[in-house]
Amino acid sequence: MNIEQIREYTLSLYGVTEDQPFGDDVLTFRLEGKIFACLWLGGGEHDMKNSEPRIALKLSPDRNIELREQFSAVTPAWHWNKKHWSDVCYEQMEDSQVEALIMESYQLIVSKLPKAIRQKYIIVR
């Protein structure tokens, strides 16, 4: 996936909004005001030397450990709580894997919403 595809897919999820509270070099994606993904746009204050294009995703602590052991493209998030967030170098992974991880992050936030609000985000499969 490229950066435009990441943004398009993430915004296609029901109820997702985007903003730039950390500056012009980072897009955050929110559900009900809660950040679940943070897309680095390159350069700027949040630049890391020799870094790959990446998206930070909020996942369960156990899942983060599992993914970091399984994929070299998944590392502790550079500027986030490393227990709850992982950076995913999306160009190094299959598109379907990246989409699945974004969905997993989205669903984690859905699962933490109050029941009355959560109902409108239940995905029928």
C-alpha positions as CSV (number, residue, x, y, z in Angstrom):
1,M,0.0,0.0,0.0
2,N,1.1,3.6,-0.5
3,I,0.3,6.5,1.7
4,E,-2.8,7.6,-0.3
5,Q,-4.2,4.0,-0.1
6,I,-3.6,3.9,3.7
7,R,-5.5,7.2,4.1
8,E,-8.3,6.2,1.8
9,Y,-8.8,2.8,3.4
10,T,-8.7,4.2,7.0
11,L,-11.2,7.0,6.1
12,S,-13.5,4.4,4.5
13,L,-14.2,2.9,8.0
14,Y,-17.5,4.0,9.4
15,G,-17.3,7.1,11.7
16,V,-13.6,7.8,11.2
17,T,-12.3,11.4,11.2
18,E,-8.8,12.7,10.6
19,D,-7.0,15.7,12.0
20,Q,-3.4,17.0,12.5
21,P,-3.0,17.9,16.2
22,F,0.7,17.2,16.2
23,G,1.6,19.3,13.2
24,D,1.6,19.1,9.4
25,D,3.7,15.9,9.2
26,V,1.3,13.6,11.0
27,L,-2.3,12.6,10.3
28,T,-4.3,11.1,13.1
29,F,-7.4,9.0,12.6
30,R,-10.1,8.9,15.3
31,L,-13.2,7.1,16.2
32,E,-15.5,9.0,18.6
33,G,-12.6,11.3,19.4
34,K,-10.2,8.4,20.2
35,I,-7.0,8.0,18.2
36,F,-6.5,4.6,16.8
37,A,-4.0,5.3,14.0
38,C,-1.3,7.9,13.3
39,L,0.1,8.2,9.8
40,W,3.5,9.8,9.4
41,L,3.6,12.0,6.2
42,G,7.3,12.4,6.2
43,G,9.8,15.1,7.2
44,G,9.0,17.6,9.9
45,E,9.3,17.4,13.7
46,H,8.4,13.7,13.8
47,D,11.1,12.6,11.3
48,M,13.4,9.7,12.1
49,K,16.7,9.4,10.1
50,N,16.5,6.6,7.5
51,S,13.0,5.7,8.5
52,E,10.5,3.8,6.4
53,P,7.0,5.2,5.7
54,R,5.0,4.1,8.7
55,I,1.7,4.1,10.5
56,A,1.3,3.8,14.3
57,L,-1.5,1.6,15.3
58,K,-3.1,1.0,18.8
59,L,-3.3,-2.7,19.5
60,S,-3.5,-4.9,22.6
61,P,-0.2,-5.4,24.4
62,D,-0.1,-9.1,23.7
63,R,-0.9,-8.6,20.0
64,N,1.9,-6.0,19.8
65,I,4.4,-8.5,21.1
66,E,3.2,-11.2,18.8
67,L,3.4,-8.9,15.7
68,R,6.9,-7.6,16.6
69,E,8.1,-11.2,16.8
70,Q,6.4,-12.2,13.6
71,F,7.2,-9.2,11.3
72,S,10.4,-7.1,11.1
73,A,8.2,-4.4,9.7
74,V,6.4,-4.0,13.0
75,T,8.3,-2.2,15.8
76,P,7.5,-0.4,19.0
77,A,6.0,3.0,18.1
78,W,8.5,5.7,18.1
79,H,6.6,8.5,19.7
80,W,3.8,6.5,21.5
81,N,3.4,4.2,24.4
82,K,5.3,1.2,23.2
83,K,3.2,-1.3,25.2
84,H,0.0,-0.2,23.4
85,W,1.3,1.1,20.0
86,S,3.3,-0.3,17.2
87,D,4.8,1.3,14.1
88,V,4.0,-0.6,10.9
89,C,6.2,0.0,7.9
90,Y,3.4,-0.6,5.5
91,E,5.4,-0.7,2.3
92,Q,7.2,-3.9,3.7
93,M,3.9,-5.8,4.2
94,E,1.1,-7.2,2.0
95,D,-1.8,-4.8,1.5
96,S,-4.2,-7.3,3.1
97,Q,-2.0,-7.5,6.2
98,V,-1.9,-3.8,6.6
99,E,-5.7,-3.4,6.1
100,A,-6.2,-6.2,8.7
101,L,-4.0,-4.4,11.2
102,I,-5.8,-1.1,10.7
103,M,-9.2,-2.9,11.1
104,E,-7.9,-4.5,14.3
105,S,-6.9,-1.2,15.7
106,Y,-10.3,0.3,14.8
107,Q,-12.1,-2.6,16.4
108,L,-10.1,-2.3,19.6
109,I,-11.4,1.3,19.9
110,V,-15.0,0.1,19.1
111,S,-14.7,-2.5,21.8
112,K,-13.8,0.1,24.4
113,L,-16.8,2.5,23.6
114,P,-19.8,2.7,25.8
115,K,-22.4,0.0,24.8
116,A,-24.9,2.6,23.6
117,I,-22.4,4.1,21.2
118,R,-20.7,0.8,20.3
119,Q,-23.9,-0.5,18.8
120,K,-23.6,1.7,15.7
121,Y,-20.2,0.3,14.9
122,I,-21.0,-3.4,15.0
123,I,-19.8,-4.9,11.8
124,V,-22.0,-7.6,10.3
125,R,-19.9,-10.2,8.5
